Amino acid sequence: MNVSERIMLRPSEAAEAIGVSRSKAYELIAAGTIPSVKVGGCVRVPVDRLKTWVDQQVREQSETR
């Protein structure tokens, strides 16, 4: 299965998807900024929630300009 078809990403994959470093992604996840879920002992980022978060960031930043 291709990463683009997956419904949940590892933090490092989410970082790559949004163009930030792995450590920045973990920071955003820990702060609750990027939506995530725990699956056993693993942290995963739901793709649909990540896309929604990105869209929200774009809208908010567009409104402040």
N, C-alpha and C positions, 0 to 999 in steps of 0.2 A: 504494500500500500504506500502510495506517495504521501509525503508530508502535507501537501495541499489538500488531500482528501481526508486527513485525520480530523477528528472533532476536538481533540485535546493535544496540547503541545507541552513539551518539557520547557522549563524556564529558558534554557539556552536557545531552543527553537523559537520561542516567543520573542526573545531578544533579537534574534536574527530577522524575524518577520517585521519588527518595528524599527530596526536599525539602531539599536542601542547595545551597549556592552552587556555581557552576561551578568556582571556584578550589578549594573544599573537595573537590569530586569529583576534580579533578586531583591534589590532595595525597594523597587516599586511594588513588588509582590508582598514583601514583609510589611510595608506601610498600608497595604490594602488598596493601593492606587490602581493596580492592575488586578482584575478579578481572577481568583484562583480557587482551586479545590484540592483537598488532600485525598489521595487514593492510597490507602494503607500508609506507608511512610513516605510516599512520593507527593510532590507538589506538581499539579498540572494546571495549565491555563486553557480554558475552553475557547476554541477558535471564534465562535460566534460572539461571545462576550468580549473578546479582545477586539474584534472588528467594531463592535458597538462602542467600546471605550475610545478607540481611535476616532471614529466619527464624531463622538461627543467632544473630544479635544479639539478637533478641527472647527466644529460649530462654535464652541466657546471662544476660541481664539479669533475667529472671524468676527464675532459680535463685539469684541473689545477693540477692534481696529477702527 
